[in-house]
Amino acid sequence: MRKRIINQNTHNVSPVDQSWIDLQHMAQVELTSEDSAHPIEAALIHSFGSGWRAAQGGEQTIRFLFDEPQRVRRIQLLFQEDQQPRTQEFVLRWSPDAGQSYREIVRQQYNFSPPGMTREFEDYAVDLVGVTALELRIIPDISGGNAYASVAQLRIA
């Protein structure tokens, strides 16, 4: 996996099948931060671990820069919060021009209320042609708390 840390300012998921894009070999990933015990690979590889987690609290960005333009038909995200109640917001966007401009796919908020509501699973059917970048921005606590963003699993087909 080619990755780099970037400046912040600038139910279970089904097993991987042949239709999922191999993000480790077909894209570079940019991250605002990464906990070394929870690298991005842990969210991309089925059964690899507990997913990705930020190294610091607050808003985080995960950006995939594809080596070649892709056709994206499906995006799956799994978020999990077992510790603290909070309202998370995320924005999923794509770019046809290597990040010069972005088009929003979805913006959504979700309330985590452990021990009951601890998982958010999203499965989006899309038809995006010529995707050169895909970006996920997460505000882990819209009330301004210092929660850490995390993604248990992320799949793109």
Secondary structure, DSSP 8 states (H G I E B T S, - for coil): -EEEE--S---------TTS--HHHHEEEEES---TTS-THHHHSTTSSS-EE-SSSS-EEEEEEEEEEEEEEEEEEEEE-SS--EEEEEEEEEESSTTSS-EEEEEEEEEEBTTTB-EEEEEEEEEEEEEEEEEEEEES-TT------EESEEEE-
